[in-house]
Amino acid sequence: MPLSFEAAVAQAMGLTDFERSVNSPGHSAFHLERMTLLAERLGGIHLGIPTVHVAGTKGKGSTSAMITSISLDHVATLGATTEKIAHEKAGIIKQGTPVVIAPQAEPDALDVFRKVSSEKSSPITEVQTSFTWQKDQSDLSGQSFTMEGLGRSYEAWIPLLGDHQIENAVTAVAAINTLVDAGFPVSDDSIMQGLRDVRWAGRLEVMEHEGRTIVIDGAHNPYSVKRLVEALREYVDVQGRVILVYAALGGHSAEGMLVALAPLEPEAIIVRSRHPRSGDTTRAADAAREVGIEVVGLSDTVVGGFDMAIERSAPGDIILCTGSLSVASEVLEELRGIEPEIYPNLRPSTVSKVPQP
C-alpha cells in the first residue's frame, strides 16, 4: 500500500540517524562498503553522474551553495588532531581526479591533502597559492571583492558576510574553473549570478527585532566561532551589551567555543535545543563561568531563552544566538513564523545519555 508523504517522512526519520542519535557507534562502523555494494547492485548508478565532492569541517554548505578548510570537530569520530581529520576528509580524493584545496589554517591538513593527491595522481589546485583576492567594500547587505588566478580575474559580490565567506567564494570559483577546464561549460555571467544569488540561512544573519540587533550564526566549533567574533566586530556596531543565547551539541567543543566568545564579555543565557544531542544546560553554564562568562539565565528551550534575552536587553543591545545550527534554526523559526518540523518518533534524549564535551 502506498505511503502518504507524512507517513513516508515519519518512517524515514525513524531509521538510523547518526546526526541525531545519542549513542553513535564507534569510528570503525563508519564505512561505505554497504553503500558501494548497493550502488553496484543498482547498476553502478554512482558512476554515471558527473559529481563534485565537497568535504571539510566548515564551509561545505556555503561553498556548495555558490561559496572548505579543516579544523577540530567531531573528534570522537574523526580523530583528535587536524592530521587525522584531514585523512578522513581526504577519502573523497579519487584516482586521477582534480582536487581543489581551500585555504587551510593548519599546515598539517594541507600536507595530508598533498600526499594523498600525489599517491592517487590527482592534479591539485591550492586556492591560497593559485589565487589572490581582495575585499573592496562591505556592509550588512554583503561584500564585494576582486579575485585573480589561473589566468582569470573576477569582480564579484556576495550577500554573505565575513572574510571566511570570501574564501569560500574563491574556492567555489576555483572549483568551477576546474570544471570548465574539464569541458563543462559554465559562463562567467553564470558564476557571478551564482555568487550574487546565494542565500544561506543561519550564517551571520543580522536583523532588527523590537529595537534589538539580532545576530544568528550556526557556528559550532572553536574556529568558526572565532571567525564569527571577528566578523561581528567588523560589521556590527557593538556599543551596548552582548546577550548570548547559546547551546552546543554533545561531541562538539563547547569549552573551545566559549573561550572564543569570552572576549565579547557577553551575558549568557544557556539553552537547550530540540536536538536530541543538545548538551545539558547546567554543565554548559559551568563551562561558561570557568572561562569568565557571566551566566544570567538557563532555559530548557531555545525560544524560552530568546524571550529571556529580549526581556533582559534594551534597544541598542546585541542578541547573539549561536553554538549550533539547532539554535540558529529555532531562533529563525521564531522570528519568521516558520512551523517547526517536529517528528514524534524522534524522542528527546535524557540528560544522562547526552555525550558531554
N, C-alpha and C positions, 0 to 999 in steps of 0.2 A: 504494500500500500504506500503510495507516495506521501512523503512528509510535507507538512506545511513549512514555510520559511522559518517560523518561530520554533517549530519542533526540530528542524534541522540545525538551527543555531544552538539550541539547548543541548542537542546530542553532541555536536562538535565541541562545545565548551565543556562538556562533561568528560572528554577524553583527556589523556595526559597532557598537561600544560606546565612545562618546567619553569616558565616565567612566573607563574602564579603559585606553583607548588611550594609548600613549606618544607618538604622533605625531598629535595632533589637528589638523584643518585650521584654516585661519585664520578669523577672525571672519566674513568675507564668506560662508562656507559655511553658517553657521547661520541658515537662514531657514525659514519654514513653508509656502512655496508648494507643495511637493510633498505635504505632509500635507493642506493645504487642498484641493488637487486630488483627492487620494484620497478625502477625506470627501465631496466633491461627487459623485464618480463612484459612491459608495455610497448616494447619495440624500440627501446633506446631513444625515447622522446626527448631526453635531456640533451641529446647530441645534435638535434636538428633545428634548434632555435638559437639565433645569434644572441649571446648573453654577455653582459658586463657584470662581473662580480665586484661588489664593494664590501670591504672589511675595514674595521677599525674600532677603537674604543669609543670615540665620539666623533660626530660629524658625518656619520654614514647617511643619515636621513637627509640632512641639508645638502650634502654633496650630490646624492642621488636625485633630490628634488630639482636641482638646477641642471648645487653648491657643495684620506682621513687619517689621523695620527694615532699613535699607540700610547696609552698610559695605563696606570694600575686600575683595574676594575674587574669584578667577578674573580677575585684572586683565588677563591676556594676551588673554582672550576678550571680556570685558565692557567694559574700559576702565580707565584708571589713576586715575580720580577718582570720588568718590561721585556727582557730577552725571552722568557718562557712564553709570555703572552704573544709576542711577535711571532714565535714559532707556530703557535696555534693559528694566528691570523694568516700567516704565510701559506697555510694549507690550501688556499684558493689559487695559488700560483700554479698554472698548468704548463706542461711541456711546450716550449716554443711560442707561448702566448705573451704578447706585450704586457708589461706591468707598469703602472703609473703609481709613484710613491708620493704621498702628500708630505708637506714639511713635517719633520719629526723633531720633537723636543728632546728625545732620548737617543743618543748615538747608538746604543746597543740594539735598538729596534731596527735602525737603518742598516746596521751591519748584518743582521739576520736576513733582511729582505734582499740585500745584495748577494749574500751567499746562496740563498735558495734560488734566486733568479739565475745565477751563474750555473748552478747544478742542473737546472732544467732548461738551459739555453734559452731563457726568456729575455728578450730585449727590455731594458729598464729605462724609464724616464723619471728622474728625480726632480720634482717640481721646484724644490728650493735651490737647485743649481742650474736648472734648464730655463727657468722663468724669473723675471723681475716684475715687481708690481709696486704701485704707489697709490695710497689713498689721496683723493683730491678734495672732496667735500663730504660732509656728513651732517645729518640732523636726525630727529626722531622718525622721519619718514623713510630713511635709508641712507646709502652712501654710494658715491661714485669713485671709480678707480681706473687706472690705466695698467695694462699688463703687456709684456713682450716676452716672446720665447719661441723657439723652434721656427724662426723665420716669420712669425706672425705678430701682429700687435692689435690691441683692442682698447676701446674706451667704453667702459661698462658702468651700469648702475644696478644695485640690488636693494630690495626693500628690507633686508635683514641687517641687523646692527652687530658691531664688534669686529675687531681685526681678524678674529678666527673665521668669521664668515667670508671675508675676502679670501683667506687662504683656501677655504672650501670651494669658493667660486673658481679660483685659479686652477685648483685640482680638477674640478669638473670640466673646465675648458681644455685642460691638458688631455684628459681622457677622450674628449670629443675630437680633438686634433688627431689623436692616435687612431680613432675610428675612421676619420676622414682619410688618413694616410693608408688605411687598410681597405679603402674602397667603399666606405659607407658615406653617401652624400648628405652632408649637413651644412647648410649655408651659414655664413656669418650672421645674417639677419635672424635666422632661427636661434642661433646661440645667444645673441643679445636679447631676443624676446624671451627666451627661456629664463635668463637671469632676471629680467625686469618683472616677469610674471610670477616668480616663485613665491609661494606662501608656505610658511612652516610654523604651525601653531606651537605656542609654549616655548619659543626661543627668543628670549629677551623681548617679550611683548610689553609695551608700555602703554597704559591707558589711564584716563582720568575717571574717578568714581567718587561721588559725594565729596568733591574737593580734595581728594587724596590722589597721589600718584601711585598707581598700582603697577608693579613690575613682576612679571611672571616668567619664570625660566625653569626648564626641566633639568637643569644641571644636576648630575648625580654621581660625580666623582670629584676628588680634590682639584684636579687640573681644570676641569670645566667650571667649577665654582670660582677658581682664581680668575679665569678669563671673564666670567660674569661680573666679578667685582671690578675688574679693570674697565670693562665696558660701561658699567653703571656709573662710575666716576666720570667717564668721558661724555656720556650722552645725557645724564640726568643731573640737574642742579640739586645736589644733596645739601640742603640748608637746614631742614628740620630733622626730626628723628627718623631712624630707620626701624620699622616694626617688622620683624622677621616671622613669617609663617612657615614652619619647617617640619619636614618629616623625611626620613630616609628609609629605604627598604633594607631588610636583612641581607647581608652579603656585600653591601656597599660600605665604603669607608666613611662612616658618619663622623668620626673624630677628625679625619683629614679635611672634610668639607667644613666643619665648624671652625677649624683653625683658619681656613681661608676666608671665612665670613667674619671672623673676630675683628679685623681692622675697621669694619664699618661701625663698630660699637653699637650693635643693634639691641633692641629689647625683643626677646624671643618668645614666641608662642609656639610651643611644641604640639604638633597634632598627629593624628593617626589617620591615614587614608583608608579607603575601602580595600585597597590591595591586600590580599592575604598575607603578604610578607612585610607589610608595613611594621616598622620597629616599635617597641614598647616606649610610650611617652616618658615614663619615669626615668628609664635608662638614658634616653636621648637628652633629657633635661640635665641629668647628672653630667653627661659628657659635655654639654654646652657650658655649664658652670665651671668645669675643670679648665676650659680654655678662656675663661674670663667673660663669657657672655651672660648677661642678666636674663634670667627666665622669669617672665611676668605672667605666664599662663599655660595651662595644659588643656587639650581638648581631644576627645575621642573621635572627632570628625574634623575634616578639613574645613567644611563650611562653618562649623561652630567656631573654629579658631580664626577664620577670616572675619566673622562677625565680631569676635572679640577685638581683633586688630582695628576694625573700623571704629568701634566704640572707644578704644583707648587712644586712637590717633586724633590729630587735629589737621585742618587744612594746611597744606604745605609739607606734611609728613609723607614719607615713602613707606608703602607696604610692600615688602619683598617676599614673594611666595616661591619657594624653591626647595631643593633636596631630592626630588624625584619627579618623574613625569606624571606620576599619580597625583601629586599635589597640584602641579600645573593644570592638569586636565580637570580636576574637580573645582578649582577656582574659576576656570574658564566656563565650565558648565553653569556655575552660579551667576557669573557676570553676563553671560549671553543667553541665559534661559534655555540651555540645552537639556533635553531629557536624558538623564544618565542611563547608561546601559548596565543594568544590574541583572545578573543571571542567578536564579535561585539555587542552582546546583553548584555554584562556586561558594562554598561555605567559608566564612571568615575564619582565620586561624585563631587558635588560642595563644595567649601571650607566651606561655611556656614553650611553645613549639617554634616561635619565630627565631631564626638564626640571628644572633647578635654580632655586630662587627667587632 
